[in-house]
Amino acid sequence: MTGTLYIVATPIGNLEDITQRARRVLGEVDVVACEDTRRTRVLLNHFGIKTKTFSYHEHNELERAQQICKLLLAGKSVALVSDAGTPLINDPGFRVANAAIELKLPVVPIPGPTALITALVASGLPSEQFLFAGFLPSRANARRQKLEELSAIPATLVLYEAPHRIVATLMDALEVLGNRQAAVARELTKIHEAVIRGSLRELIERMGGVSVVRGEIVLIISGAAVDETPSTVESTARRLIERVRELETEGLEAKAALKQAARELGVKRDEAYRTVVAQKNRNNKKRGTDFSL
């Protein structure tokens, strides 16, 4: 008889959110594999669970996957947990689960909390379709490029972000996506839980005045509207670029040309800038009019 790998969701903050099934499984398995044994031990001690633990994380996951599979083949059952929430969701664990599946070992999910769903349902934004994109790149250029890739998706966007980057990310999102409705959820289920809702510009104004932003953060942004489909964006971009070039030929500087072209076409200045830059990036053009504002 082989053992079973249980993928166990644990609370994202409030320990009352653990399920009865998760408590039972954590107490019955032979070992708990966790990202940080110290953090998981706090949870286990709170519920009087004495199961042995060992660590797995992004740096030793391949090695640990082999060790866990050996335990399973020897008939031992293992519970896989992350520091908080559901394992594998933007956390290590995929290699462990995949290795067990390849060996046709039993893999059983124990559902429970996850920050992205908790934030989505509290955001007030449409939830019938959503895309979870994990963490955006930390570097500004790469972050904006990723946002451009997501810009035409009609589903609500759900992202994780570090607190020290959230304001910069909001500013990039405003530049690339336009002034969409959004929400910032922080410290979910904890004492200082907060969900800030509004347009991206409003969120920047509210959060930009905070000296230090703390806590785990989920950013939710409304999806592309019907009039933001790729064909419409490309058409608007072409007209903007053509008109800007015409105005530059007439002697206007780049900034003034973009401003006038946007006014003539009924496009807001920041949206005109966003549209032109996105179109230029899609065409991989590294030269041409300087649209820096």
N, C-alpha and C positions, 0 to 999 in steps of 0.2 A: 504494500500500500504506500502510495506517495502522499506527501503532505500537500497542503493547500496554501497558495499565496493569497492573502486578503489585502485588498487595497482599501484602506480605512480612512474615511474623512474624519477630521477632528475639528473642534471649534476654531473660528477665526479670531476669537477674542473672549466672548462670554462662555465660560465653561459649562453653563447650563444648556448650551446648544448641542452637546454630545448626545448621540442617540443611545437608546438602551442596547441595541444590537452591537454598536461599536464598543461599548463598555464590556459587553459579554465576550466579544471576540478578542479584545485586547487582553482580557484576563485568561482566556483559554489557550491561546497560541503558545508555542514554545519559545518564540523570541519576537521582539518588535524591532524592525529596522527603521531607523529614524535619521533625519537630517542632522539634528543636534540632540544628542542624548540628554543634555541638561534641560533643554526646553521640554522635551517629551516626558522626562522624569517628573517634572512639575505637574503635568497633566495626570500621569499615572498615579503619583502619590496622592493627588487630590481625591481620587476615587479608590484609593487603597489597593491598587493593582501592583503586584510584585513581579511581573514578567520581566525576564532579562531583556536588555536592549543592546544594540550595537549601531554604530553610525554608518550611514552611506550618504554621499553628497556628490556634487558634480565632478569632483576630482578623483574619487575612488569608485565611481558607480560601476564601471566595467568590471573591476575586480570583485566588488561586492555582489554583482549580478551572478557571477560564477559561484561564489560561496553560498549565496542564497539558494541557487538551484541544487547544489550538492545537499543542502539541508532538506530541501523538498523531496529530492530523490531518496533520501534516507528515511522519509516518513515524518519529518518535522514540519509543522505548520508555522508560517511566518506572516506577521502583520506588517505591511508597509505603510508608514505614515510620513507626512511632511511636517514642517514646523507649525503650520496652521492651514486649515482648509482641506481640499481634496488633492491628494498626491497626483503628480504628472501634469497638473494644470499650471504651467509656467514654473514647475518645480522638477527636481530630479525624480527618477523612477521609471521612465520609459524603458531604459535598457533592461532593468530588472524584470518588468512585466513582459517585455518582448522576449527575453531569454526564456522565461518560464513557458510562454505560449509556444515558442518554437519546439520545446521539449514535450509539448502536449500535457503540461502539468496544469492542474486546476487553478484558475485565477478567478477570484470572486470579489466583486466590488461591494463595499459597504458604504452606501451613499450618505451624504450629510452636507455640511456647510461648504460654500465656496464664495469667495468675495465678489466675483464678477456677477453672479446671479443675484446676490443680495443687493449689490449696488444698482443693478439694472432695474429691479422691480421697485426700488425706492426713488429712482431718478425722475419719474414722471414722463419719460420719453417712450416712444413706441417699443414694445418688446416682442411683437409677433415675429420679427426677423431681426437678428443682430449678428454682428461679426466680432469675435474676440480676437484681438491682434496682439495680446501680450504687452510687453514693454516696447516702447519706441526706442530707436537708437539714441544713445546719449549725446552724440555729436550733432550739432545744429543742422548741418547740410544733409546728413543722412536722415535725420528726423524729418525734415521738410520733404525730402524725396519720398520717404515712406508714406507721409500724409498725402502726397500727390497721388500715389498708387491707390490710396483708399478713397480718394475724393469723389469718384463717380459711383461708389457703392451705395445703393438706396437703403440698405439696412443700417440700423443704429450701430455705432461703433463703440466698443468697450475696450478700454486700454488700462494697463497698470502704469503707474509713474512714481518715480522717487520724489519725496517732498521737496528736495532742493532744486528740482527741475520743473516742477509743475507750472510755475508762472511762465517760464520760457516756452514750455510746450503749449500752453494756452495761446501765447502770442504767435507761435508758429502755426497753430491750428487756425487762428483767425486770419492770418495772412494767406494760407493755402486753401482753406475750406470756405472762407467767408464767415459772416457773423451768425453761425448756426446756434440753435438752442443746445445747451449742454448742462452737465451736472458734475460736480466734484464731490465724491464720497470719501470721507476719511475716518479712520478709527472705527470702522463698522462693528457694531455689537459691544463696543467698549464704553467706558464712562464718558469719554469726550467725543462720542459719535456725532458726526455732522454731515449733512448733505446740502451743498450749496447749489442752487438751481438758477438758471438765467441764460442769457446769450453769452457767447464767448467773450465779447467785449465787457459785459457786466461782470463776469467772473474775474477777468483780469483786473478790473477796477477794484473789486472787493478783496481779492487775494494779493494784489500788488502792494497794498498798504500794510500787509502783515510782515513783520520783520523776519520771523522764522516760522516756516510751515513744518509741522511735525506729523508723524503718523503714517500708516499704510494708506495709500491713495488709489482710488479707482476713478478714471475719467470716462464719462459717457458723453458721446456727441451724436446728435441726430444725423441720419443718413442724408444722402443727396436727394434733393427734390426732383420732381419730374422734369423741371426745366433745366436741371443741371446734368442731363444725360451727356455722354461723350460727344455726340454729334452736335448738340447745341453749343457746348463749350468750345469745340473746335471751330465752329462757324463764327462765334463771337470773337474768338482769338484771332482768326484770320482777318476779320473786318477791322479789329483794333490795330493789328500789326500793319495792315495796308494803310489805314488812315494815319497812323503815327508816322509812317514813312513819308506819306504825302505831305504832312505838316512839317516834317523835318526838312523836306526838300524846299518848302516855302520859307525856311529860315528859322523855325522854332527850335528851341533846345529840347532834349529828350523828355525832361520832366514836364515841361509845358505842353509838349505835343501829346503826351499820354493823358494829361489832365483834360485837354480840350477834346481829344478823341473819345474819352470816357463820357464826357458831358454830352457830346453829340449823339452817342449811341445809347444814352440812358443807363450807363453802368456806373456804379459807385467807384470812386478812385481806387480804394484798396482792393475791390473785386476785380477791377480792370488789371491792376498790377498782378494779382494772383493768377488770373486767367492767362495773361500773356506769358508769365514765367512758366506756368504748368505746360502750356503748349510748346514753348521753346524747349523745355526739358524733354518732353515726349519725342520731339524731333531731333534730340541730341545735338542741338545747335549751340556751339560754344562762342559764337561771335555774332555781331549784329548790333542793334541799338542797345544802348545802356539804359535799362529801365529802373535803375536804383533810385529809391525815393529818399 
